[in-house]
Amino acid sequence: MPVPYIIAMVIVVYIAFYTVQHFRNKRHLRRYIRESFGKPPEKRRSDKLESVRKYWRACAAKFPAYRSVDENTWYDLEMDLFFDAINTTWSSVGSEVLYARLHRTDAPELEPLIQAFVEDEALRTEVAYCLHDIGKENHHRVDEFLFDPDAQKPVGYYPAQSLVPLIGMVLAIFQPAAGMIVVSLGIAWNLYTRHKYRFQVEGGIEAVRYASRAISIGKNIESLLMPTFPEETLQLKEALEPLKAVPSKMPLKMSSGDPIQMLLEYLNYALLLDFNRYNRALSYLIAAPDALQKVWEAIGHVEIALAVASLEKRTDVCIPVFHDEYSIVAQDLVHPLVKDAVPNPVDFSISTIVSGSNASGKSTYVKAIAISAITSQNLGRAFAKSFSMKRGQVLTSMAIRDNIYKGDSYFVAEIKSLKRLIDASSRGGVAYLFIDEILKGTNTVERIAASHALLRWFEQQGSLVISATHDIELTELLADRMKNIHFRETVTQERITFDYQVKSGPTRTTNAINLLRHYEFPPAITERAQALAERFLLHRSWSDEDAKSDFS
C-alpha cells in the first residue's frame, strides 16, 4: 500500500477516535453536571480565595458602605467559610461575582432564574455545561481589563512580522535560496520578538484568552435564556454587542501528547499568531471596559442563580419576606455552617440581650441571625422555615483580636470595631447591630458600666442591637430597656449538656466552675471558686477575708 494512503488512513483513524472520545466526554460531563446538582461543592472545583477576592476589591468602591458587608463583619461571621460551603459555580466568573454579591445588601433579584433552574433540569444542565466551558482559572488577570483599561496596551507590529516567513515561502518557489533566507530571518525575528516581549504579553494572553472564552460562551448562554427570560437576558445581550468583534478563540496552549496542538504551538512561535490575536482582542477589550464588566456581572448572575438553586435542593431554606417594620422575625432559624443545628425562633423587633453560659449557643444564635439577614438581601434565601425583615445594613463586633501590624491591643481593636457601629447608628437609616461579649478586653466594673452606657445609647438612637453576654449584671441593669433571652445547660454529676434552645428572660445559671470540674481540675480549686462565687452572689461584693483566706 502506498505511503500516502497509509498516512491518510492514520489521520482518518485519529480523527474518528478523537471525535468519538469528544462526544463521549461531553455525554459524561452532562451526566456529571446533572448528578452534581443539589450536592455540596467538591474540593477539586474550589477557587483560591486570594484570586476570587481581587474582583470584589476592585469593584467595592462602586457600592456605598451602608449597602455593603464590611471586612470586620465578614470576618466575624466567617463568611469565607460560608462562601466555600455554597460555591458550586463552574467558572471563575461565577465564583468572583458570587463572592462580590455576598458583600452586598442591595443586589438585584434573581428569583425567576432561580426557580427556572430548580424546576427545569434540561435548562440548568445546558447552562451549566456552557459555564463549565468557561472554566476555573485562578489569577487570570481579567480584572485588569475590567477596572484598569490602561494596565495593558497593544505593543509591536506583529501582523507585518508574521507575513515575513510567509513571503519567504512564496519567494522560495521561484528563488529557493533567497526564499529560505527570508524564511529563516523572519522566524529568527519573530523568536527574538517573542523573547523580548514574552513577560509583557504572555501573561496578558492568558487574561485575554479567558475573557474571550467568557464572551464567546456568553453568547451561547444568551441564546439559551433569551426565549424564556428576555428581560433578565437583556443586560447580557446589550453588553455583548460592542464586544462581538473580539476573537472567539485565542491560540491554544500546548497540551503534551497532542500532535495537533503541538503543531499549532510551533506555528505560534514561528508566526506570532497568538501575539497578533492578542493585540486584536486587547484593542476591543480596552475600548469597551464597561461592556466587559456588564458581561462579567450578567454571566455571574446566571451562575449565582444556579448555585442558589442547588443550595435550595440540598438545604432547608426559605424565600424571605421584606416589610416596612424595622425588625427581623423568623421561625426555625439555623446557622448554615453548623451540622445538625438546632432551629430557634427569632423576634428581633426591640433591642435584645442574649445571655447564657459558656458553649450554650448564644454566639451561634446571634451569628445565625446576622448571616440570614445578609443572605436574604443578596441571595434571596434565609436559613429558616420563615424569615421576614426590613432591608438594612448588617454590622457586627464579635471576633476581636490583637493587631500587631497596626500596634493595636485587644481592647483598642475592640473599641475601633464598636466605633463602626456607633458611626452607623449616628448616620441614621436601618442598621442591625450584632455584638458578642461586649468590651470583654477590660476589667469587670468598667466593662459593665461602659456596656450599659453603649447599649442604652444605641437604644435611644433607635437602632436595633442584639448583644450576647456572660454578664448577669448587664441583664439586670437593662431589664426595663431591652428584651432578655437566654440559653441554658443541664448539669449532672456525670456531664453538662445543652439543648441549644432559646428561652425567655435572662440566664440564672453559670457553668464555668462546673466545666472546671468536668475537666478534672483539683477539688481545692473548684470548691474554693464555688464558695467565693456563692458569697459574691449573696453579698454583691468581694471581702478582704475572701482574698486572704488560704486553701482548706
C-alpha positions in Angstrom: 0.0 0.0 0.0 1.4 3.4 -1.0 2.7 5.5 1.9 0.3 8.4 1.2 -2.7 6.1 1.7 -1.2 4.8 5.0 -0.8 8.3 6.2 -4.3 9.2 5.2 -5.7 6.2 7.0 -3.8 7.0 10.1 -5.2 10.6 10.0 -8.8 9.3 9.4 -8.5 6.8 12.3 -7.1 9.5 14.6 -9.9 12.0 13.7 -12.5 9.3 14.2 -11.1 8.3 17.6 -10.8 11.9 18.6 -14.4 12.6 17.6 -15.8 9.6 19.4 -13.9 10.4 22.5 -15.0 14.1 22.3 -18.7 13.1 22.2 -18.2 10.6 25.0 -16.6 13.2 27.2 -19.5 15.6 26.5 -22.0 12.9 27.5 -20.1 12.1 30.7 -19.8 15.8 31.6 -23.6 16.3 31.2 -24.3 13.4 33.4 -21.8 14.7 36.0 -23.5 18.1 35.9 -26.9 16.5 36.5 -25.6 14.4 39.4 -23.8 17.3 41.0 -26.9 19.4 41.3 -28.1 19.7 44.9 -24.8 18.4 46.3 -22.2 20.3 48.3 -19.3 21.8 46.3 -16.4 19.5 45.5 -12.9 20.5 46.7 -11.3 20.0 43.3 -13.6 22.6 41.9 -12.8 25.2 44.6 -11.3 28.6 43.9 -8.3 30.2 45.6 -9.7 32.9 47.8 -6.8 35.3 47.2 -7.8 35.1 43.5 -11.5 35.5 44.0 -11.1 38.5 46.3 -9.4 40.6 43.6 -12.7 41.1 41.8 -14.5 42.4 44.9 -11.7 44.6 46.0 -11.6 46.1 42.5 -15.3 46.9 42.3 -16.1 47.6 46.0 -15.6 51.3 45.6 -18.7 51.4 43.3 -21.0 50.5 46.2 -21.9 52.7 49.2 -20.6 51.4 52.5 -24.1 51.3 54.0 -25.1 48.8 51.3 -22.1 46.6 51.8 -20.8 44.0 54.3 -17.6 45.4 55.7 -14.5 43.4 56.3 -15.0 43.2 60.1 -18.5 41.8 59.7 -17.2 39.4 57.0 -14.5 38.1 59.3 -16.8 37.9 62.4 -19.3 35.7 60.6 -16.7 33.5 58.9 -18.1 34.4 55.5 -15.2 32.9 53.6 -16.2 29.5 55.0 -19.8 30.2 54.1 -18.7 31.2 50.5 -16.8 27.9 50.2 -19.9 26.0 51.5 -22.2 27.3 48.8 -19.8 27.8 45.9 -21.0 25.3 43.4 -20.1 27.5 40.5 -18.5 26.1 37.3 -16.4 29.1 36.3 -14.2 31.7 37.9 -16.6 34.4 36.6 -19.4 32.9 38.7 -17.2 32.5 41.8 -15.9 36.0 41.6 -19.4 37.6 41.2 -20.8 35.3 43.9 -18.1 36.4 46.4 -18.8 40.1 45.5 -22.5 39.6 45.8 -22.2 38.2 49.3 -20.6 41.5 50.3 -23.7 43.5 49.1 -27.1 44.1 50.6 -28.6 45.8 47.5 -28.1 43.1 44.9 -30.6 42.7 42.0 -33.3 40.0 42.3 -32.6 36.7 40.6 -35.8 34.8 41.6 -37.2 34.0 38.1 -33.9 32.4 37.1 -33.5 30.5 40.4 -37.0 29.0 40.1 -36.4 28.1 36.5 -33.2 26.2 37.4 -34.9 24.5 40.3 -37.7 23.2 38.0 -36.0 22.7 34.6 -33.3 20.1 34.6 -32.6 20.3 30.9 -32.1 24.1 31.0 -29.9 24.1 34.1 -27.8 21.3 32.6 -27.2 23.1 29.3 -26.4 26.4 31.1 -24.0 24.7 33.5 -22.4 22.9 30.5 -21.7 26.3 29.0 -20.3 27.7 32.2 -18.1 24.7 32.6 -16.6 25.6 29.2 -15.6 28.9 30.6 -13.9 27.0 33.4 -12.0 27.8 36.5 -8.7 29.8 36.2 -7.2 31.4 39.3 -5.3 34.7 38.9 -6.5 35.1 35.3 -5.9 38.9 35.5 -9.1 39.8 33.6 -9.8 42.3 36.4 -7.1 44.5 34.9 -9.3 45.0 31.8 -12.4 45.3 33.9 -11.3 48.1 36.1 -8.0 49.4 34.7 -8.1 49.6 30.9 -4.7 51.3 30.8 -3.0 48.3 32.5 -2.5 46.6 29.2 -1.8 48.1 25.8 -1.2 46.6 22.4 2.5 46.5 21.5 4.7 45.7 18.5 4.0 45.3 14.7 3.1 41.6 14.8 1.0 41.4 11.6 3.9 42.6 9.5 6.3 40.3 11.2 4.0 37.3 10.7 4.0 37.9 6.9 7.8 37.8 6.5 8.2 34.0 6.8 5.1 33.5 4.5 6.6 35.9 1.9 9.8 33.9 2.1 7.9 30.6 1.4 6.3 32.2 -1.7 9.7 33.5 -2.8 11.2 30.1 -2.3 9.0 28.7 -5.1 10.9 30.9 -7.6 14.2 31.6 -5.7 14.7 28.7 -3.2 17.9 30.1 -1.7 16.7 33.6 -1.3 13.3 32.4 0.0 14.9 30.2 2.7 17.0 33.1 3.8 13.9 35.3 4.2 12.0 32.5 6.0 15.0 32.0 8.4 15.4 35.7 9.1 11.6 36.1 9.6 11.4 33.2 12.1 14.5 34.5 13.9 13.0 38.0 14.1 9.7 36.6 15.4 11.6 34.4 18.0 13.5 37.5 19.2 10.3 39.5 19.5 8.7 36.7 21.5 11.7 36.6 23.8 11.7 40.4 24.2 8.0 40.8 25.0 7.1 37.4 26.5 6.8 38.7 30.1 4.7 41.7 28.9 2.5 39.7 26.6 2.2 36.1 27.7 0.5 36.9 31.0 -1.9 39.2 29.1 -2.5 36.4 26.6 -3.9 34.2 29.4 -6.2 37.0 30.5 -7.4 37.8 27.0 -7.9 34.1 26.3 -10.1 33.7 29.4 -12.0 36.9 28.7 -12.6 35.9 25.0 -13.8 32.5 26.2 -16.3 34.1 28.6 -17.6 36.5 25.9 -17.9 33.7 23.3 -19.8 31.4 25.7 -21.8 34.3 27.0 -23.4 34.4 23.5 -24.4 30.7 23.9 -25.9 31.4 27.4 -27.8 34.4 25.9 -29.3 32.1 23.2 -30.4 29.5 25.8 -32.0 32.0 28.1 -33.4 34.7 25.8 -36.6 32.8 24.7 -37.7 32.3 28.3 -36.1 35.3 30.1 -35.9 38.2 27.7 -35.8 40.8 30.4 -33.2 39.0 32.5 -31.0 38.4 29.5 -31.2 41.9 28.0 -28.2 43.2 30.0 -26.1 40.3 28.7 -27.3 40.9 25.1 -26.6 44.6 25.2 -23.2 44.2 26.8 -22.1 41.6 24.2 -22.9 43.9 21.3 -19.7 46.1 21.5 -17.6 43.0 22.1 -18.8 41.0 19.1 -15.6 41.6 17.2 -13.4 40.1 20.0 -11.9 36.8 18.6 -13.9 33.9 20.0 -10.8 31.8 20.5 -7.2 32.5 21.2 -4.4 30.1 20.0 -4.4 27.0 22.2 -1.9 26.4 24.9 0.3 23.4 24.3 -1.1 20.1 25.5 1.6 17.5 25.9 1.0 14.5 23.7 -1.5 16.1 21.3 0.3 16.4 18.0 -2.2 18.8 16.5 -1.9 21.3 19.4 1.9 20.9 19.4 1.9 21.8 15.7 -0.2 24.9 16.4 2.2 25.9 19.1 5.1 25.7 16.8 3.2 27.9 14.3 2.5 30.3 17.1 6.2 30.6 17.8 7.2 31.0 14.1 4.4 33.3 13.0 3.4 35.1 16.3 -0.2 34.0 15.8 -1.1 34.3 19.5 0.6 37.8 19.7 -1.4 39.0 16.7 -4.7 37.7 18.1 -3.9 39.1 21.5 -3.3 42.6 20.1 -6.6 42.4 18.2 -8.6 41.2 21.1 -7.0 43.6 23.5 -7.8 46.6 21.4 -11.5 45.7 21.6 -11.4 44.9 25.3 -9.8 48.1 26.5 -12.1 50.1 24.2 -15.2 48.8 26.0 -14.4 48.1 29.7 -17.9 48.9 30.8 -19.3 46.3 28.4 -16.9 43.7 29.7 -17.9 44.5 33.3 -21.5 44.0 32.4 -20.8 40.7 30.6 -19.0 39.5 33.7 -21.8 40.5 36.0 -24.5 39.1 33.8 -22.8 35.7 33.4 -22.0 35.7 37.2 -25.7 36.4 38.0 -26.7 33.4 35.9 -24.3 31.2 37.8 -25.3 32.6 41.1 -28.9 31.6 40.3 -27.7 28.1 39.6 -25.7 28.0 42.9 -28.8 29.1 44.9 -31.0 26.6 43.1 -28.5 23.9 44.1 -28.4 25.2 47.6 -32.2 25.1 47.8 -32.1 21.5 46.7 -29.8 20.3 49.5 -30.7 22.6 52.4 -33.8 23.8 54.2 -34.0 27.5 53.1 -36.9 29.9 52.6 -37.6 32.9 50.5 -37.5 36.0 52.8 -40.3 38.5 53.1 -39.3 42.2 53.2 -41.6 44.5 55.1 -41.5 48.2 56.3 -41.3 47.4 60.0 -37.8 47.7 61.5 -37.4 44.2 62.7 -36.3 40.6 62.0 -38.7 37.8 62.6 -38.0 34.1 61.9 -39.1 30.6 62.6 -36.8 27.6 62.9 -33.6 29.6 62.1 -30.3 27.7 62.0 -26.7 28.5 61.4 -25.8 27.3 57.9 -22.3 26.2 58.9 -23.3 24.1 62.0 -24.0 20.5 61.3 -27.4 19.3 62.7 -28.1 22.8 64.0 -31.0 23.2 66.5 -33.6 25.5 65.0 -34.8 28.5 67.0 -37.3 31.3 66.7 -36.3 35.0 66.3 -38.3 38.1 67.3 -35.8 40.9 66.9 -38.2 43.9 67.0 -36.6 45.6 70.0 -33.0 45.6 71.2 -32.1 42.3 72.9 -29.6 40.8 75.3 -28.8 37.2 74.8 -27.2 35.7 78.0 -26.1 32.2 78.8 -23.2 30.1 80.0 -20.1 29.1 78.0 -20.8 27.0 74.9 -24.5 27.2 75.4 -25.2 28.5 71.9 -25.8 32.2 72.3 -23.0 33.4 70.0 -24.0 30.9 67.3 -27.6 32.1 67.6 -26.6 35.8 67.1 -24.4 34.9 64.1 -27.2 32.8 62.6 -29.5 35.9 62.6 -26.8 38.1 61.1 -25.9 35.6 58.3 -29.5 35.1 57.2 -30.1 38.9 57.4 -27.3 39.2 54.8 -28.2 36.3 52.6 -31.8 37.3 52.5 -30.7 40.6 50.9 -28.1 39.2 48.4 -29.1 35.6 47.7 -32.8 35.9 48.3 -32.7 33.0 50.8 -32.6 32.6 54.6 -31.7 29.5 56.6 -35.1 29.2 58.3 -38.6 28.0 57.9 -39.8 31.6 57.5 -37.9 34.9 57.6 -39.0 38.5 57.4 -37.1 41.8 57.8 -36.8 45.3 56.7 -33.8 45.8 54.4 -30.8 47.3 56.1 -27.1 47.2 56.8 -25.7 44.4 59.0 -22.8 45.2 61.3 -21.1 43.0 63.8 -18.5 43.4 66.6 -17.5 39.8 67.6 -14.3 38.1 66.7 -11.9 40.7 68.0 -8.2 40.1 68.0 -4.9 42.0 68.6 -3.5 43.6 65.5 0.3 43.6 65.9 0.7 45.2 62.5 -1.2 48.3 63.5 0.0 48.2 67.0 -3.5 47.7 68.4 -4.1 45.8 71.6 -7.2 43.7 72.0 -9.1 46.4 73.8 -8.1 49.1 71.2 -9.1 46.8 68.4 -12.5 46.2 70.2 -13.0 50.0 70.6 -12.4 50.6 66.9 -14.8 47.8 66.0 -17.5 49.2 68.2 -16.9 52.7 66.8 -18.1 51.4 63.4 -21.4 50.6 64.9 -21.7 54.0 66.6 -21.0 55.7 63.3 -23.6 53.6 61.5 -26.2 54.4 64.2 -25.3 58.1 64.1 -25.9 58.2 60.3 -29.5 57.0 60.7 -31.1 54.6 58.4 -31.8 51.0 59.0 -28.9 49.1 60.6 -28.9 45.8 62.5 -26.1 45.7 65.1 -24.8 42.4 66.5 -22.3 42.3 69.4 -20.7 39.3 71.1 -19.2 39.7 74.6 -19.1 43.5 74.6 -15.9 45.2 75.9 -14.5 42.0 77.3 -11.0 43.4 76.9 -11.2 45.4 80.1 -12.0 45.0 83.9 -15.4 43.9 85.1 -16.5 47.2 86.6 -15.7 49.4 83.6 -16.9 46.7 81.2 -20.4 46.6 82.7 -20.5 50.4 83.1 -19.4 51.1 79.5 -21.5 48.3 78.1 -24.6 49.7 79.8 -23.9 53.2 78.5 -23.3 52.0 75.0 -26.3 49.7 74.8 -28.5 52.5 76.2 -27.1 54.9 73.7 -28.0 52.5 70.8 -31.5 52.1 72.2 -32.0 55.9 72.5 -30.7 56.3 68.9 -33.5 54.0 67.7 -31.0 51.4 66.5 -31.7 47.7 66.9 -28.9 45.9 68.6 -28.6 42.3 69.8 -25.8 41.6 72.3 -24.6 38.2 73.6 -23.1 38.4 77.1 -21.9 36.5 80.1 -22.6 39.4 82.4 -25.7 38.7 84.5 -25.4 42.3 85.9 -25.9 43.7 82.5 -29.2 41.8 82.0 -30.4 43.3 85.3 -29.3 46.9 84.6 -31.1 46.9 81.2 -34.1 44.8 82.0 -36.5 47.7 81.6 -35.0 48.8 78.3 -34.1 45.7 76.4 -35.6 42.3 75.9 -33.8 39.4 77.7 -33.5 35.9 76.3 -31.0 33.2 77.2 -29.6 29.7 76.6 -29.3 27.2 79.4 -27.4 24.0 80.2 -28.3 20.9 82.3 -25.7 19.9 84.9 -25.4 16.4 86.3 -22.6 14.7 88.2 -21.5 12.9 85.0 -21.7 15.7 82.5 -23.0 19.1 81.3 -25.5 19.0 78.4 -27.0 21.8 76.3 -30.3 21.8 74.4 -29.4 25.0 72.4 -32.9 26.2 72.6 -33.5 29.9 73.2 -35.6 30.8 76.2 -37.3 33.9 77.5 -35.8 36.1 80.3 -32.2 36.4 81.5 -30.0 33.5 82.4 -29.9 32.4 86.0 -27.2 29.8 85.7 -23.4 29.7 85.2 -21.2 26.8 84.2 -17.6 27.9 84.3 -16.8 26.2 87.6 -18.8 23.1 86.5 -16.6 22.9 83.4 -13.5 23.0 85.6 -14.9 20.1 87.5 -15.8 18.3 84.3 -12.2 18.5 83.1 -11.0 17.3 86.5 -9.4 20.4 88.0 -8.3 19.8 91.6 -11.2 19.9 94.0 -9.4 22.5 96.1 -9.7 24.9 93.2 -13.3 24.2 92.2 -14.6 24.2 95.8 -12.9 27.5 96.6 -14.2 29.0 93.4 -17.7 27.8 94.1 -17.7 29.2 97.7 -16.4 32.6 96.5 -19.0 32.8 93.7 -21.9 31.9 96.1 -20.7 34.5 98.6 -20.4 37.2 95.9 -23.9 36.5 94.6 -25.3 36.8 98.1 -23.5 40.0 99.2 -22.7 41.5 95.8 -19.1 42.3 96.9 -15.7 40.7 97.5 -14.4 40.8 101.1 -10.9 41.0 102.4 -11.4 37.7 104.1 -12.1 36.1 100.8 -8.9 37.4 99.3 -6.6 36.5 102.2 -8.0 33.1 103.1 -5.9 30.0 102.3 -7.0 26.8 100.8 -8.5 24.5 103.3 
